[in-house]
Structures are given as C-alpha cells and as structure tokens.
Amino acid sequence: MLATPKEVVAFRTQDGGVPFEMKTVSYKKILREKLHDPETAAEYLTACYEEGAEVFLLGLRDVVEAQGGVARAAELSKLNRESLYRLFSRDGNPRLSSLSSVLSALGLKMTFEAA
C-alpha cells in the first residue's frame, strides 16, 4: 500500500543555499485523476489483482472513488451502498456477481489469460 506523502517538502538548492518550501500535490488526487480513464483504471486493477485480493479490493475502491464514489457505483450497479462498503472492507468477501456488477458500472470487465 502506498504511503501518504507530506503536503510540504523542504529542499536545498544545488549550491547549498537556504532550503525553501515547495508545495506538493497529494498522490491520491493525482491517482483519482488518472483512474478516471477506463484504460488506466483497467491497468491499475490488473496490477492490484496480481498483488492479492486485499490489494485488489483497495484498488477497486480507488477506482470507484475516482469515477464518482460509492453512491454512484451503487446506483449504476443496482447494489445497495452498504453492500459496497462491506465489499471494500478488509473483511469483505465479495461475490463474483457483485464484483461483476461494480466493474460493469465502471465500464470495466474481468478477463483472464494463461499464466
């Protein structure tokens, strides 16, 4: 899991001068912007899946948040919001039909290939 970066980072100039502060952008903001694109979301979820079920569910939540949030995904997938929150929880044990509904609502589908 990625660590949250600090919002402000101190740097020294190359000539050893006085440090200055430079504001950075939260990686979550950048991630959400990138995951709004279905192709990028698909690549991200594939990489998350390769890391294991827990990472996949965290990645799926990132994609859901990037594409309008849990309430929107629930509406589009015809699942209730509480079920989706449980699906994304650490103890979640999603059914294949639930995952398929959510992915379909996001414009994504599962595919398989030989290892």
Contacts in CASP RR format, 6 or more apart in sequence:
PFRMAT RR
TARGET T0000
AUTHOR 0000-0000-0000
METHOD contacts of the structure
MODEL  1
MLATPKEVVAFRTQDGGVPFEMKTVSYKKILREKLHDPETAAEYLTACYE
EGAEVFLLGLRDVVEAQGGVARAAELSKLNRESLYRLFSRDGNPRLSSLS
SVLSALGLKMTFEAA
1 55 0 8 1.000
1 58 0 8 1.000
2 27 0 8 1.000
4 26 0 8 1.000
4 27 0 8 1.000
4 28 0 8 1.000
5 24 0 8 1.000
5 26 0 8 1.000
5 27 0 8 1.000
6 24 0 8 1.000
7 23 0 8 1.000
7 24 0 8 1.000
7 26 0 8 1.000
8 21 0 8 1.000
8 22 0 8 1.000
8 23 0 8 1.000
8 24 0 8 1.000
9 21 0 8 1.000
9 22 0 8 1.000
9 24 0 8 1.000
10 19 0 8 1.000
10 20 0 8 1.000
10 21 0 8 1.000
11 19 0 8 1.000
11 20 0 8 1.000
11 21 0 8 1.000
11 22 0 8 1.000
12 18 0 8 1.000
12 19 0 8 1.000
13 19 0 8 1.000
13 20 0 8 1.000
31 62 0 8 1.000
31 66 0 8 1.000
32 62 0 8 1.000
32 65 0 8 1.000
32 66 0 8 1.000
33 66 0 8 1.000
34 40 0 8 1.000
34 44 0 8 1.000
34 66 0 8 1.000
35 41 0 8 1.000
35 44 0 8 1.000
35 62 0 8 1.000
35 63 0 8 1.000
35 66 0 8 1.000
35 67 0 8 1.000
36 66 0 8 1.000
36 67 0 8 1.000
38 106 0 8 1.000
38 107 0 8 1.000
38 108 0 8 1.000
41 63 0 8 1.000
41 66 0 8 1.000
41 67 0 8 1.000
41 106 0 8 1.000
41 108 0 8 1.000
42 108 0 8 1.000
44 59 0 8 1.000
44 62 0 8 1.000
44 63 0 8 1.000
45 56 0 8 1.000
45 59 0 8 1.000
45 60 0 8 1.000
45 63 0 8 1.000
45 108 0 8 1.000
48 55 0 8 1.000
48 56 0 8 1.000
48 58 0 8 1.000
48 59 0 8 1.000
48 60 0 8 1.000
49 55 0 8 1.000
49 56 0 8 1.000
54 90 0 8 1.000
57 87 0 8 1.000
57 88 0 8 1.000
57 92 0 8 1.000
57 94 0 8 1.000
58 88 0 8 1.000
60 88 0 8 1.000
60 99 0 8 1.000
60 102 0 8 1.000
60 103 0 8 1.000
61 88 0 8 1.000
63 106 0 8 1.000
63 108 0 8 1.000
64 70 0 8 1.000
64 73 0 8 1.000
64 84 0 8 1.000
64 88 0 8 1.000
64 102 0 8 1.000
64 106 0 8 1.000
67 73 0 8 1.000
67 106 0 8 1.000
70 81 0 8 1.000
70 84 0 8 1.000
70 85 0 8 1.000
70 88 0 8 1.000
71 81 0 8 1.000
73 79 0 8 1.000
73 84 0 8 1.000
73 102 0 8 1.000
73 105 0 8 1.000
73 106 0 8 1.000
74 80 0 8 1.000
74 81 0 8 1.000
74 83 0 8 1.000
74 84 0 8 1.000
76 105 0 8 1.000
76 106 0 8 1.000
77 84 0 8 1.000
77 98 0 8 1.000
77 101 0 8 1.000
77 102 0 8 1.000
77 104 0 8 1.000
77 105 0 8 1.000
78 101 0 8 1.000
79 98 0 8 1.000
79 101 0 8 1.000
79 102 0 8 1.000
83 98 0 8 1.000
84 102 0 8 1.000
86 92 0 8 1.000
87 94 0 8 1.000
87 98 0 8 1.000
87 99 0 8 1.000
87 102 0 8 1.000
99 110 0 8 1.000
100 109 0 8 1.000
100 110 0 8 1.000
103 109 0 8 1.000
103 110 0 8 1.000
END
